[in-house]
């Protein structure tokens, strides 16, 4: 498995106990994993597949990712074939590309 860290981090602002963070990657290769460096563990997560104009709205509760509203391309289970898998592992939010093409991603967290 090819792991890839974020290319660019915009934000990552903590005000009191609120967290706002945005991670962007230009191209996540098939079987690549985006390690977001977003470590907030309570809040709302938005993942955007900019390549295909698809979005997932997820809830982060501790080390659990819960889908609120997501396009069918997204999964919350690691290693699901033909999907963009969003999951919590090793104290960080990760996005895994199990599709057959490169994708451009943006990941945003509004948390507490």
ABEGO torsion letter per residue (X at the ends): XBBBBBABBBEGBBBEABBBBBBBBABBBBGBBBBAGBABABEBBBBBBAAAGBBBBBBBBEABBBBABBBAABBABBGBBGBBBBBBBGGBBBBBBABABBBBBBBBBBBX
